[in-house]
């Protein structure tokens, strides 16, 4: 995952006050969205009787008072004035919303639950020009809504339809605010279609979204940048099914999340279609457009594995790619069956400084595999880091961004465990080094489950060492506390119980307590929220180190992190 964050403050719904706590978990969508019940059209307007006789009203006395007659022209003027006032009032009320995430208060939107996205993109053949796009969202309302807020901040909106009828819209903050022709009732299905552009050239102080490669485009939407690419409910608590239709000039290859569902050639262009079989958070969306080769192989249990690489580098990269099926089998031996329909690596010709676990197709810099300075064991461990995210972070997504330690801590844990078992890099040495640096990490970035908010202009700055090696250190302490058998059982139950859904820190604490047969609330409170690192069970000799002595060199942003590593060479490379 990347390094450099986004937005702030409060959230208010059009229909209710949104509490600043985490959103309620959604029921995972396991198949295509059920057909929407057709909504009845708006009520017929009442006919104005322009020629009616003036009414007479009898007062408390016996006198009659007659209202003055109003002409048609006067009525039309009054009606136009009233409509103008209403429109001005409605426009004044449009405001950015959010679900109250502590780290990204304006991210996501209340009042609806997205079931599916259909994103159509037309690539012009140049990665410095906007793509023409149509995004269709099927959602179920969870409240009565007169307006719908979508996250969208980097493109031109041409039109919006709600249930096939034109809707008015405006932009405020990083929200696209849509006003349908008639209000939406709670519990109804609705379809929102937005015709817009998607600009691959980043605006000032915007980071993430499209990544411009030497031969096309890829995506890096974590943590809150999917709405720089397409309109969406851009928070991991609202997962949905995705379909991508991407039209590109012949000679380009397009690959996206999920499985291919057709490639239709028409004249000088080809339209590629991909569909996911499992719900996905918007931050995990991936579309690769380039002059690429797609290399295919088979993983455990017949799992289709496809890798996307620059066509001219396919032969040189094949030895690395051939390792993926074995790595999947290794992860399955630890936590159970691979959770998705396919997997593979996207090796982009771009300088990002990080790798990213986009669902079913992890993003890597090609340079990671071609730079001689990176040791073989290190490259393989980073491959496993992103692979393990398919279970921890993708299949089981964080309910709030404060729960990101569950993603990164587990990915770092299996990265380290793989290096220990395959390259004889002792995990205990790295954990001891992390323990020495942990107090410093907590002071700089907050404890693992309560990271400090990102600084202005550094929206993915939540990805600090405390949620990587610092969170893996918490897992090491937990294994020391409850024993290896209980810990390994917990890991398997966690990914099984919350598959295709979202979960938070409280869920993990509850499950760990249940699996171990003891209340671990106090243990986790100290390790996840304490300003100081608690004593390590079984290692009373481990002590925090002064800043000058703390751990080894900073590492490359595997997934965006810069972690200190001891016990050897550490991680070479530079961090974003």
HUGINOR-V837686 format. One line per field, one symbol per residue. ss: DSSP state (a for helix, b for strand, c for the rest). psi: psi as a letter, one per 20 degrees, with the letter a starting at -180 (. if undefined). A space follows every 10 residues. Layout:
# HUGINOR-V837686
ss: ???
psi: ???
This chain:
# HUGINOR-V837686
ss: ccccbccccc cbccccbccc cccccccccc cccccccccc cccccccccc cccccbbbcc cccbbbcccc caaaaaaaaa aaaaaaaaaa aaaccccccc cccccccccc cbbbbbbbbb bbcccccccc bbbbbbbbbb bcccbccbbb bcccccbbbb bbccbbbbbb bbccbbbbbc cccbccccbb bbbbbbbbcc ccccccccbb bbbccbbbbb cccccaaacc cbcccccccb bbbbbbbbbc ccbbbbccbb bbbbbbccbb bbbbbccccb caaaccbbbb cbbbbbbbca aacbbbbbbb aaaaaaaaaa accaaaaaaa aaaaaccccc cbbcbbbbcc cccbcbcccc cbbbbcaaaa cccccaaaaa aaaaaaaacc cbcccbbbcc aaaaaaaaaa aaaaaaaaaa aaacccaaaa aaaaaaaaaa aaaaaccccc ccccccccbc ccccaaacaa aaaaaaaaaa aacaaaaaaa aaaaaaaccc bbbcaaaaaa aaaaaacccc aaaaaaaaac cccccccccc ccccccaaac cccbccbbcc bccbcccccc cccccc
psi: qaonabrabr pprhirppqj rqqqqqppoi aqpqqqppqq rqqpqpppnh jqqqqpppah ajqpppqqpp rgggghgggh gggggggggg hhipqparjk phhmhjqrqr irophqpoop popijpjjqq qpqpppppqp qjrppiqppq ppjmrpphqp qolippqqqr ppckqoopor hqqpqpjqqq ppppprrooi oqrpjpprcq porhjcqrqn iphljhjigq prnmpiinqr qqppoppqqq iqppprqbqq kqoopocjrp pppqqqiqqq qhijqpppor mqqopqrpaq kjppppqoqp hijgghighg hiighhhghg hhigiaqpir irrrpooqmq ohjrrplppi nppqphhhii ohioqghggh hhghghghhh gnhfgoqphr iijihhfhgg hhghgghghg hhjlnphhgh hgghghighg ghhgjrrgjm qqqqqpjlhk jimrhhiehh hhhghghghh giqgghghgg gghghghjpk aqqaghgggg ghgghikqoj ggghgghhiq hqprqppimi ipqqqqhhip rbqqrqnoji qoqppakbia prrqq.
